[in-house]
Amino acid sequence: MGLPVEQVVQRPSATLISWHYLSLRHTDVPGLPPWPADRVHLVGIRATCSWTLHTGIDDYGRYHSEAITYDEPPAAEEEETYRSLEVPGFGLGSVEPRPYAADLVYCSGHVQLTPGVVGTAGGPPTGLYANPSCPSCGRLMFHVVPVENRIREYGDGCRSLFICEDCQTVSCNAMGWN
């Protein structure tokens, strides 16, 4: 979790990707066919609006040829504003997986009111956002993992990772809180 963007994209200086949430080895997701790369990444961009990012993946698990679509395009100055708020190294650290148990505070199905819990990973898709279709073949993409967090202004909300099993295309999407 929280890898530097330079480790997950081919061309860091030319990408819109600004945030890495998590990486998964595709072999840890039951039912997926073999891929040339051993991992996929849930990533994000500098925006508070809903968006979908489609990208190719190379043999080393790095993203390339990113294309982003927005439900409503962000204001032109939004990216620079968020860029100015970034602190080098912010968000890098460790994550402690916790099982759902009696020590979590449940509120409307969420556990983020629990002290020390700033997000969740795993489970079914969250939010009211439709699974994307593969931009290459049009097939509905396989949902891999959702993440919810409250870490920073433009990175919080619901994020999900999807893959096309045939085209080996990855999509990440974002929506705000419902």
MDTraj code that builds the backbone (N, CA, C; nanometers):
import mdtraj as md
import numpy as np

residues = "MET GLY LEU PRO VAL GLU GLN VAL VAL GLN ARG PRO SER ALA THR LEU ILE SER TRP HIS TYR LEU SER LEU ARG HIS THR ASP VAL PRO GLY LEU PRO PRO TRP PRO ALA ASP ARG VAL HIS LEU VAL GLY ILE ARG ALA THR CYS SER TRP THR LEU HIS THR GLY ILE ASP ASP TYR GLY ARG TYR HIS SER GLU ALA ILE THR TYR ASP GLU PRO PRO ALA ALA GLU GLU GLU GLU THR TYR ARG SER LEU GLU VAL PRO GLY PHE GLY LEU GLY SER VAL GLU PRO ARG PRO TYR ALA ALA ASP LEU VAL TYR CYS SER GLY HIS VAL GLN LEU THR PRO GLY VAL VAL GLY THR ALA GLY GLY PRO PRO THR GLY LEU TYR ALA ASN PRO SER CYS PRO SER CYS GLY ARG LEU MET PHE HIS VAL VAL PRO VAL GLU ASN ARG ILE ARG GLU TYR GLY ASP GLY CYS ARG SER LEU PHE ILE CYS GLU ASP CYS GLN THR VAL SER CYS ASN ALA MET GLY TRP ASN".split()
xyz = np.array([
    [0.0840, -0.1178, 0.0000],
    [0.0000, 0.0000, 0.0000],
    [0.0884, 0.1239, 0.0000],
    [0.0453, 0.2265, -0.0715],
    [0.1168, 0.3528, -0.0716],
    [0.2514, 0.3492, -0.1409],
    [0.2658, 0.2689, -0.2467],
    [0.3921, 0.2661, -0.3207],
    [0.4116, 0.3989, -0.3937],
    [0.5363, 0.4395, -0.4164],
    [0.5592, 0.5567, -0.5008],
    [0.5056, 0.5305, -0.6412],
    [0.4471, 0.6315, -0.7024],
    [0.3892, 0.6186, -0.8363],
    [0.4938, 0.5677, -0.9352],
    [0.6200, 0.6036, -0.9147],
    [0.7277, 0.5608, -1.0039],
    [0.7384, 0.4088, -1.0131],
    [0.6885, 0.3368, -0.9135],
    [0.6961, 0.1911, -0.9145],
    [0.5781, 0.1249, -0.9843],
    [0.4741, 0.2020, -1.0174],
    [0.3548, 0.1399, -1.0752],
    [0.3184, 0.1904, -1.2145],
    [0.3927, 0.2886, -1.2671],
    [0.3667, 0.3368, -1.4033],
    [0.4967, 0.3368, -1.4827],
    [0.4854, 0.3218, -1.6148],
    [0.6038, 0.3214, -1.7010],
    [0.6670, 0.4592, -1.7115],
    [0.5840, 0.5620, -1.7273],
    [0.6350, 0.6975, -1.7507],
    [0.5821, 0.7910, -1.6417],
    [0.6454, 0.7931, -1.5242],
    [0.5957, 0.8727, -1.4122],
    [0.5812, 1.0216, -1.4432],
    [0.6699, 1.0767, -1.5251],
    [0.6638, 1.2203, -1.5534],
    [0.5495, 1.2560, -1.6475],
    [0.4917, 1.1575, -1.7161],
    [0.3866, 1.1854, -1.8137],
    [0.2501, 1.1306, -1.7725],
    [0.2366, 1.0812, -1.6502],
    [0.1107, 1.0187, -1.6092],
    [0.0211, 1.1142, -1.5309],
    [-0.1078, 1.0889, -1.5357],
    [-0.2030, 1.1609, -1.4509],
    [-0.2214, 1.0905, -1.3169],
    [-0.1674, 0.9692, -1.3044],
    [-0.1794, 0.8937, -1.1797],
    [-0.0954, 0.9634, -1.0732],
    [-0.1569, 0.9880, -0.9568],
    [-0.0854, 1.0573, -0.8504],
    [-0.0882, 0.9833, -0.7175],
    [-0.1625, 0.8734, -0.7107],
    [-0.1812, 0.8082, -0.5816],
    [-0.1917, 0.6582, -0.6029],
    [-0.1254, 0.5820, -0.5189],
    [-0.1320, 0.4364, -0.5211],
    [-0.1998, 0.3911, -0.3930],
    [-0.3091, 0.3153, -0.4069],
    [-0.3815, 0.2654, -0.2901],
    [-0.3315, 0.1291, -0.2465],
    [-0.3246, 0.0357, -0.3412],
    [-0.2793, -0.0982, -0.3065],
    [-0.2439, -0.1753, -0.4316],
    [-0.1666, -0.2816, -0.4111],
    [-0.1311, -0.3748, -0.5183],
    [-0.1750, -0.5136, -0.4763],
    [-0.2186, -0.5914, -0.5735],
    [-0.2582, -0.7301, -0.5486],
    [-0.1906, -0.8201, -0.6495],
    [-0.1478, -0.9342, -0.6044],
    [-0.0998, -1.0358, -0.6976],
    [-0.2226, -1.1031, -0.7571],
    [-0.2285, -1.1070, -0.8884],
    [-0.3484, -1.1637, -0.9518],
    [-0.3661, -1.3105, -0.9150],
    [-0.2588, -1.3782, -0.8790],
    [-0.2719, -1.5191, -0.8403],
    [-0.3455, -1.5352, -0.7076],
    [-0.3580, -1.4271, -0.6307],
    [-0.4309, -1.4322, -0.5041],
    [-0.5814, -1.4112, -0.5220],
    [-0.6246, -1.3821, -0.6457],
    [-0.7668, -1.3612, -0.6735],
    [-0.8178, -1.4864, -0.7441],
    [-0.8982, -1.5678, -0.6754],
    [-0.9450, -1.6945, -0.7339],
    [-1.0187, -1.6740, -0.8666],
    [-0.9899, -1.7624, -0.9605],
    [-1.0644, -1.7635, -1.0856],
    [-1.0064, -1.6808, -1.1975],
    [-0.9008, -1.6036, -1.1732],
    [-0.8438, -1.5224, -1.2804],
    [-0.7457, -1.6052, -1.3635],
    [-0.7466, -1.5837, -1.4957],
    [-0.6518, -1.6558, -1.5816],
    [-0.5113, -1.5990, -1.5644],
    [-0.4101, -1.6690, -1.6140],
    [-0.2727, -1.6190, -1.6035],
    [-0.2571, -1.4845, -1.6749],
    [-0.1769, -1.3995, -1.6177],
    [-0.1435, -1.2687, -1.6744],
    [0.0065, -1.2626, -1.6922],
    [0.0551, -1.1776, -1.7815],
    [0.2001, -1.1634, -1.7948],
    [0.2618, -1.0962, -1.6713],
    [0.1902, -1.0048, -1.6094],
    [0.2402, -0.9360, -1.4897],
    [0.1896, -1.0088, -1.3667],
    [0.2652, -1.0013, -1.2580],
    [0.2213, -1.0746, -1.1387],
    [0.1330, -0.9917, -1.0470],
    [0.1139, -0.8612, -1.0752],
    [0.0300, -0.7810, -0.9860],
    [-0.0445, -0.6711, -1.0620],
    [-0.1512, -0.6258, -1.0008],
    [-0.2290, -0.5125, -1.0509],
    [-0.2394, -0.4113, -0.9372],
    [-0.2669, -0.2862, -0.9731],
    [-0.2663, -0.1775, -0.8755],
    [-0.3971, -0.0992, -0.8803],
    [-0.4440, -0.0606, -0.7646],
    [-0.5530, 0.0361, -0.7550],
    [-0.4871, 0.1712, -0.7349],
    [-0.5098, 0.2624, -0.8296],
    [-0.4446, 0.3927, -0.8296],
    [-0.5487, 0.5031, -0.8407],
    [-0.5045, 0.6267, -0.8236],
    [-0.5949, 0.7396, -0.8344],
    [-0.5282, 0.8601, -0.8986],
    [-0.6104, 0.9610, -0.9255],
    [-0.5646, 1.0856, -0.9864],
    [-0.6011, 1.2020, -0.8948],
    [-0.5537, 1.3215, -0.9285],
    [-0.5858, 1.4416, -0.8522],
    [-0.7202, 1.4958, -0.8972],
    [-0.8275, 1.4493, -0.8358],
    [-0.9608, 1.4984, -0.8692],
    [-1.0590, 1.4541, -0.7616],
    [-1.1599, 1.5343, -0.7365],
    [-1.2642, 1.4975, -0.6408],
    [-1.3888, 1.4462, -0.7107],
    [-1.3953, 1.4604, -0.8413],
    [-1.5127, 1.4166, -0.9168],
    [-1.5078, 1.2655, -0.9403],
    [-1.6136, 1.2112, -0.9964],
    [-1.6148, 1.0696, -1.0346],
    [-1.5397, 1.0539, -1.1663],
    [-1.4579, 0.9500, -1.1760],
    [-1.3761, 0.9272, -1.2952],
    [-1.3514, 0.7782, -1.3123],
    [-1.3107, 0.7409, -1.4343],
    [-1.2673, 0.6046, -1.4644],
    [-1.1374, 0.6135, -1.5423],
    [-1.0395, 0.5372, -1.4984],
    [-0.9095, 0.5311, -1.5633],
    [-0.8957, 0.3934, -1.6259],
    [-0.8661, 0.3871, -1.7553],
    [-0.8360, 0.2617, -1.8244],
    [-0.6876, 0.2642, -1.8572],
    [-0.6207, 0.1503, -1.8422],
    [-0.4779, 0.1458, -1.8679],
    [-0.4336, 0.0062, -1.9107],
    [-0.3261, 0.0034, -1.9868],
    [-0.2605, -0.1229, -2.0174],
    [-0.1630, -0.1554, -1.9050],
    [-0.1144, -0.2775, -1.9038],
    [-0.0195, -0.3207, -1.8013],
    [0.0912, -0.4003, -1.8686],
    [0.2165, -0.3710, -1.8305],
    [0.3284, -0.4425, -1.8932],
    [0.3666, -0.5665, -1.8129],
    [0.4685, -0.6371, -1.8600],
    [0.5118, -0.7614, -1.7957],
    [0.5642, -0.7416, -1.6539],
    [0.5971, -0.6177, -1.6182],
    [0.6491, -0.5878, -1.4851],
    [0.5415, -0.5315, -1.3920],
    [0.4167, -0.5281, -1.4394],
    [0.3075, -0.4778, -1.3575],
    [0.2973, -0.3267, -1.3557],
    [0.3622, -0.2586, -1.4515],
    [0.3544, -0.1120, -1.4577],
    [0.2494, -0.0704, -1.5603],
    [0.1787, 0.0359, -1.5287],
    [0.0722, 0.0851, -1.6155],
    [0.1279, 0.1742, -1.7257],
    [0.0579, 0.1736, -1.8388],
    [0.0946, 0.2575, -1.9529],
    [-0.0302, 0.2895, -2.0332],
    [-0.0201, 0.3900, -2.1184],
    [-0.1285, 0.4290, -2.2099],
    [-0.2584, 0.4583, -2.1351],
    [-0.2487, 0.5358, -2.0270],
    [-0.3665, 0.5663, -1.9457],
    [-0.4631, 0.6572, -2.0208],
    [-0.5916, 0.6315, -2.0021],
    [-0.6975, 0.7167, -2.0565],
    [-0.7998, 0.7375, -1.9457],
    [-0.8399, 0.8612, -1.9239],
    [-0.9325, 0.8935, -1.8152],
    [-1.0584, 0.9554, -1.8727],
    [-1.1721, 0.9117, -1.8192],
    [-1.2995, 0.9758, -1.8504],
    [-1.3584, 1.0260, -1.7188],
    [-1.4224, 1.1403, -1.7242],
    [-1.4825, 1.2026, -1.6067],
    [-1.6336, 1.2066, -1.6227],
    [-1.7070, 1.1900, -1.5136],
    [-1.8507, 1.2118, -1.5182],
    [-1.8788, 1.3601, -1.5395],
    [-1.8044, 1.4437, -1.4683],
    [-1.8048, 1.5883, -1.4878],
    [-1.6598, 1.6326, -1.4802],
    [-1.6083, 1.6950, -1.5837],
    [-1.4672, 1.7330, -1.5814],
    [-1.4358, 1.8247, -1.4633],
    [-1.3183, 1.8049, -1.4008],
    [-1.2796, 1.8923, -1.2896],
    [-1.2454, 2.0316, -1.3399],
    [-1.2507, 2.1290, -1.2509],
    [-1.2114, 2.2652, -1.2858],
    [-1.0634, 2.2658, -1.3220],
    [-1.0244, 2.3544, -1.4120],
    [-0.8870, 2.3585, -1.4625],
    [-0.7848, 2.3788, -1.3516],
    [-0.8162, 2.4576, -1.2524],
    [-0.7200, 2.4867, -1.1461],
    [-0.7180, 2.3817, -1.0349],
    [-0.8101, 2.2845, -1.0402],
    [-0.8216, 2.1866, -0.9323],
    [-0.6946, 2.1043, -0.9138],
    [-0.6359, 2.0530, -1.0220],
    [-0.5169, 1.9694, -1.0090],
    [-0.4022, 2.0459, -0.9455],
    [-0.3790, 2.1711, -0.9866],
    [-0.2697, 2.2502, -0.9281],
    [-0.2942, 2.2779, -0.7805],
    [-0.4192, 2.3028, -0.7441],
    [-0.4521, 2.3253, -0.6029],
    [-0.4177, 2.2022, -0.5216],
    [-0.4584, 2.0839, -0.5673],
    [-0.4293, 1.9605, -0.4948],
    [-0.2807, 1.9289, -0.4956],
    [-0.2135, 1.9576, -0.6065],
    [-0.0692, 1.9338, -0.6136],
    [0.0037, 2.0180, -0.5084],
    [-0.0413, 2.1422, -0.4884],
    [0.0251, 2.2308, -0.3911],
    [0.0052, 2.1844, -0.2471],
    [-0.0971, 2.1027, -0.2223],
    [-0.1231, 2.0531, -0.0880],
    [-0.0469, 1.9256, -0.0549],
    [0.0151, 1.8646, -0.1548],
    [0.0839, 1.7383, -0.1325],
    [0.2127, 1.7571, -0.0542],
    [0.2398, 1.6615, 0.0301],
    [0.3617, 1.6592, 0.1099],
    [0.4406, 1.5361, 0.0662],
    [0.5678, 1.5517, 0.0251],
    [0.6456, 1.4340, -0.0168],
    [0.6457, 1.3258, 0.0914],
    [0.6173, 1.2043, 0.0495],
    [0.6145, 1.0919, 0.1428],
    [0.4837, 1.0753, 0.2168],
    [0.3886, 1.1686, 0.2013],
    [0.2614, 1.1559, 0.2711],
    [0.1878, 1.0319, 0.2220],
    [0.1365, 0.9551, 0.3135],
    [0.0613, 0.8357, 0.2776],
    [0.1455, 0.7103, 0.2733],
    [0.2788, 0.7252, 0.2761],
    [0.3636, 0.6067, 0.2792],
    [0.3679, 0.5561, 0.4229],
    [0.3548, 0.4292, 0.4406],
    [0.3573, 0.3749, 0.5754],
    [0.3063, 0.2327, 0.5743],
    [0.2647, 0.1888, 0.6884],
    [0.2189, 0.0511, 0.6990],
    [0.0685, 0.0470, 0.7215],
    [0.0129, -0.0664, 0.6890],
    [-0.1292, -0.0905, 0.7067],
    [-0.1439, -0.2144, 0.7924],
    [-0.2324, -0.2063, 0.8871],
    [-0.2574, -0.3220, 0.9726],
    [-0.3932, -0.3807, 0.9379],
    [-0.3953, -0.4944, 0.8686],
    [-0.5241, -0.5579, 0.8395],
    [-0.5919, -0.6018, 0.9694],
    [-0.7208, -0.5742, 0.9782],
    [-0.7979, -0.6135, 1.0963],
    [-0.9208, -0.6901, 1.0500],
    [-0.9520, -0.7990, 1.1146],
    [-1.0737, -0.8723, 1.0776],
    [-1.1969, -0.7988, 1.1305],
    [-1.3085, -0.8225, 1.0650],
    [-1.4333, -0.7691, 1.1186],
    [-1.4604, -0.8406, 1.2494],
    [-1.4697, -0.7667, 1.3581],
    [-1.4851, -0.8268, 1.4901],
    [-1.5578, -0.7303, 1.5829],
    [-1.5771, -0.7700, 1.7062],
    [-1.6548, -0.6937, 1.8038],
    [-1.5898, -0.5608, 1.8407],
    [-1.4589, -0.5428, 1.8183],
    [-1.3944, -0.4177, 1.8570],
    [-1.4111, -0.3065, 1.7530],
    [-1.4796, -0.3334, 1.6412],
    [-1.5061, -0.2316, 1.5406],
    [-1.6396, -0.1642, 1.5679],
    [-1.6471, -0.0343, 1.5377],
    [-1.7704, 0.0419, 1.5548],
    [-1.8457, 0.0383, 1.4227],
    [-1.9626, -0.0215, 1.4210],
    [-2.0421, -0.0335, 1.2986],
    [-2.1453, 0.0785, 1.2932],
    [-2.1484, 0.1493, 1.1812],
    [-2.2461, 0.2562, 1.1615],
    [-2.2836, 0.2558, 1.0135],
    [-2.4068, 0.2268, 0.9823],
    [-2.4548, 0.2208, 0.8438],
    [-2.3694, 0.1271, 0.7592],
    [-2.3248, 0.0193, 0.8172],
    [-2.2460, -0.0788, 0.7431],
    [-2.0995, -0.0453, 0.7310],
    [-2.0579, 0.0701, 0.7800],
    [-1.9182, 0.1117, 0.7717],
    [-1.8513, 0.0939, 0.9076],
    [-1.7195, 0.0813, 0.9076],
    [-1.6435, 0.0667, 1.0317],
    [-1.5449, 0.1821, 1.0509],
    [-1.5569, 0.2877, 0.9731],
    [-1.4585, 0.3944, 0.9786],
    [-1.4750, 0.4879, 1.0980],
    [-1.5746, 0.4644, 1.1827],
    [-1.5834, 0.5390, 1.3078],
    [-1.4981, 0.4750, 1.4160],
    [-1.4366, 0.3634, 1.3866],
    [-1.3490, 0.2943, 1.4808],
    [-1.2175, 0.3711, 1.4911],
    [-1.1711, 0.4032, 1.6126],
    [-1.0420, 0.4718, 1.6259],
    [-0.9309, 0.3944, 1.5554],
    [-0.8508, 0.4666, 1.4773],
    [-0.7388, 0.4054, 1.4068],
    [-0.7740, 0.3477, 1.2712],
    [-0.9010, 0.3392, 1.2367],
    [-0.9423, 0.2865, 1.1065],
    [-0.9683, 0.4049, 1.0126],
    [-0.8935, 0.4123, 0.9031],
    [-0.9109, 0.5212, 0.8073],
    [-0.9621, 0.4719, 0.6730],
    [-0.9881, 0.3412, 0.6616],
    [-1.0390, 0.2895, 0.5359],
    [-1.0628, 0.1415, 0.5418],
    [-1.1216, 0.0902, 0.4342],
    [-1.1456, -0.0528, 0.4210],
    [-1.1025, -0.0972, 0.2820],
    [-1.0690, -0.2228, 0.2689],
    [-1.0341, -0.2816, 0.1400],
    [-1.0982, -0.4185, 0.1316],
    [-1.1569, -0.4478, 0.0169],
    [-1.2159, -0.5790, -0.0048],
    [-1.3664, -0.5765, -0.0033],
    [-1.4235, -0.6865, -0.0492],
    [-1.5681, -0.7007, -0.0529],
    [-1.6255, -0.6683, -0.1888],
    [-1.7586, -0.6550, -0.1945],
    [-1.8242, -0.6243, -0.3218],
    [-1.8012, -0.4779, -0.3599],
    [-1.8316, -0.4407, -0.4845],
    [-1.8182, -0.3003, -0.5235],
    [-1.8992, -0.2112, -0.4298],
    [-1.8452, -0.0953, -0.3992],
    [-1.9152, -0.0013, -0.3125],
    [-1.9663, 0.1164, -0.3945],
    [-2.0637, 0.1832, -0.3423],
    [-2.1173, 0.2999, -0.4104],
    [-2.2173, 0.2612, -0.5183],
    [-2.2583, 0.3593, -0.5933],
    [-2.3606, 0.3405, -0.6958],
    [-2.3026, 0.3510, -0.8359],
    [-2.1756, 0.3251, -0.8502],
    [-2.1061, 0.3397, -0.9770],
    [-2.1089, 0.2079, -1.0528],
    [-2.1407, 0.2108, -1.1779],
    [-2.1491, 0.0886, -1.2589],
    [-2.0101, 0.0328, -1.2884],
    [-1.9999, -0.0998, -1.2946],
    [-1.8746, -0.1615, -1.3369],
    [-1.8440, -0.1135, -1.4783],
    [-1.7180, -0.0790, -1.5063],
    [-1.6839, -0.0339, -1.6410],
    [-1.6792, -0.1503, -1.7395],
    [-1.6913, -0.1158, -1.8662],
    [-1.6711, -0.2113, -1.9746],
    [-1.5315, -0.1904, -2.0298],
    [-1.4705, -0.2967, -2.0787],
    [-1.3366, -0.2895, -2.1354],
    [-1.3389, -0.1991, -2.2595],
    [-1.2475, -0.1034, -2.2685],
    [-1.2458, -0.0165, -2.3861],
    [-1.2027, -0.0894, -2.5137],
    [-1.1386, -0.2056, -2.5012],
    [-1.0941, -0.2803, -2.6192],
    [-1.2014, -0.3732, -2.6737],
    [-1.2624, -0.4547, -2.5862],
    [-1.3563, -0.5564, -2.6342],
    [-1.5013, -0.5307, -2.5943],
    [-1.5246, -0.4347, -2.5047],
    [-1.6611, -0.4020, -2.4638],
    [-1.7173, -0.4914, -2.3544],
    [-1.6422, -0.5916, -2.3116],
    [-1.6887, -0.6853, -2.2089],
    [-1.6947, -0.6159, -2.0721],
    [-1.7948, -0.6507, -1.9924],
    [-1.8035, -0.6003, -1.8559],
    [-1.6823, -0.6505, -1.7792],
    [-1.6134, -0.5607, -1.7096],
    [-1.4873, -0.5960, -1.6453],
    [-1.5098, -0.6657, -1.5108],
    [-1.4151, -0.7505, -1.4725],
    [-1.4188, -0.8275, -1.3488],
    [-1.3801, -0.7364, -1.2322],
    [-1.4653, -0.7297, -1.1308],
    [-1.4355, -0.6488, -1.0124],
    [-1.3357, -0.7226, -0.9243],
    [-1.2250, -0.6571, -0.8894],
    [-1.1201, -0.7185, -0.8093],
    [-1.1313, -0.6759, -0.6634],
    [-1.1319, -0.5450, -0.6366],
    [-1.1328, -0.4981, -0.4970],
    [-1.1812, -0.3529, -0.4901],
    [-1.2598, -0.3195, -0.3863],
    [-1.2904, -0.1795, -0.3595],
    [-1.2073, -0.1301, -0.2410],
    [-1.1895, -0.0002, -0.2336],
    [-1.1244, 0.0640, -0.1191],
    [-1.2078, 0.1861, -0.0834],
    [-1.2303, 0.2057, 0.0440],
    [-1.2904, 0.3298, 0.0954],
    [-1.1895, 0.3888, 0.1911],
    [-1.1687, 0.5199, 0.1844],
    [-1.0761, 0.5805, 0.2798],
    [-1.1085, 0.7269, 0.3008],
    [-1.0515, 0.7800, 0.4070],
    [-1.0625, 0.9215, 0.4417],
    [-0.9225, 0.9742, 0.4716],
    [-0.8347, 0.9644, 0.3722],
    [-0.6953, 1.0009, 0.3952],
    [-0.6674, 1.1453, 0.3570],
    [-0.7132, 1.1871, 0.2414],
    [-0.6922, 1.3251, 0.1999],
    [-0.8076, 1.3684, 0.1115],
    [-0.8213, 1.4975, 0.0909],
    [-0.9398, 1.5519, 0.0261],
    [-0.9691, 1.4916, -0.1105],
    [-0.8696, 1.4819, -0.1977],
    [-0.8995, 1.4313, -0.3315],
    [-0.8777, 1.2820, -0.3451],
    [-0.8408, 1.2142, -0.2395],
    [-0.8197, 1.0706, -0.2492],
    [-0.9195, 0.9909, -0.1693],
    [-1.0154, 1.0592, -0.1055],
    [-1.1085, 0.9819, -0.0239],
    [-1.2326, 0.9454, -0.1033],
    [-1.3139, 0.8623, -0.0443],
    [-1.4331, 0.8128, -0.1114],
    [-1.4159, 0.6676, -0.1484],
    [-1.4908, 0.6251, -0.2464],
    [-1.4889, 0.4849, -0.2902],
    [-1.4061, 0.4732, -0.4176],
    [-1.3163, 0.3782, -0.4190],
    [-1.2343, 0.3479, -0.5365],
    [-1.2453, 0.1987, -0.5624],
    [-1.2442, 0.1584, -0.6871],
    [-1.2506, 0.0164, -0.7205],
    [-1.1541, -0.0159, -0.8328],
    [-1.1077, -0.1409, -0.8326],
    [-1.0162, -0.1928, -0.9325],
    [-1.0879, -0.3010, -1.0122],
    [-1.0762, -0.2953, -1.1446],
    [-1.1394, -0.3904, -1.2355],
    [-1.0359, -0.4366, -1.3372],
    [-1.0547, -0.5574, -1.3903],
    [-0.9674, -0.6061, -1.4970],
    [-1.0522, -0.6716, -1.6057],
    [-1.0012, -0.6672, -1.7287],
    [-1.0585, -0.7451, -1.8376],
    [-0.9726, -0.8695, -1.8491],
    [-1.0333, -0.9820, -1.8264],
    [-0.9601, -1.1084, -1.8266],
    [-0.9049, -1.1433, -1.9647],
    [-0.9725, -1.0977, -2.0706],
    [-0.9293, -1.1301, -2.2061],
    [-0.8222, -1.0342, -2.2582],
    [-0.8437, -0.9047, -2.2406],
    [-0.7543, -0.8037, -2.2984],
    [-0.6409, -0.7636, -2.2052],
    [-0.6452, -0.8087, -2.0820],
    [-0.5469, -0.7717, -1.9817],
    [-0.5366, -0.6205, -1.9687],
    [-0.6551, -0.5597, -1.9604],
    [-0.6691, -0.4166, -1.9383],
    [-0.7147, -0.3959, -1.7949],
    [-0.6678, -0.2888, -1.7340],
    [-0.7037, -0.2559, -1.5965],
    [-0.7836, -0.1273, -1.5966],
    [-0.8837, -0.1193, -1.5095],
    [-0.9571, 0.0049, -1.4887],
    [-0.9686, 0.0305, -1.3395],
    [-0.9567, 0.1570, -1.3045],
    [-0.9800, 0.2025, -1.1680],
    [-1.0874, 0.3100, -1.1784],
    [-1.1796, 0.3130, -1.0822],
    [-1.2769, 0.4204, -1.0860],
    [-1.2937, 0.4811, -0.9489],
    [-1.3538, 0.5986, -0.9456],
    [-1.3720, 0.6726, -0.8224],
    [-1.5085, 0.7370, -0.8210],
    [-1.5659, 0.7387, -0.7025],
    [-1.6871, 0.8157, -0.6824],
    [-1.6797, 0.8673, -0.5399],
    [-1.7484, 0.9769, -0.5139],
    [-1.7491, 1.0319, -0.3789],
    [-1.8358, 0.9493, -0.2885],
    [-1.8546, 0.9971, -0.1695],
    [-1.9374, 0.9268, -0.0720],
    [-2.0830, 0.9341, -0.1123],
    [-2.1607, 0.8238, -0.0922],
    [-2.3027, 0.8304, -0.1232],
    [-2.3772, 0.8688, 0.0014],
])
top = md.Topology()
chain = top.add_chain()
for i, resn in enumerate(residues, 1):
    res = top.add_residue(resn, chain, resSeq=i)
    for name in ("N", "CA", "C"):
        top.add_atom(name, md.element.get_by_symbol(name[0]), res)
traj = md.Trajectory(xyz[None], top)
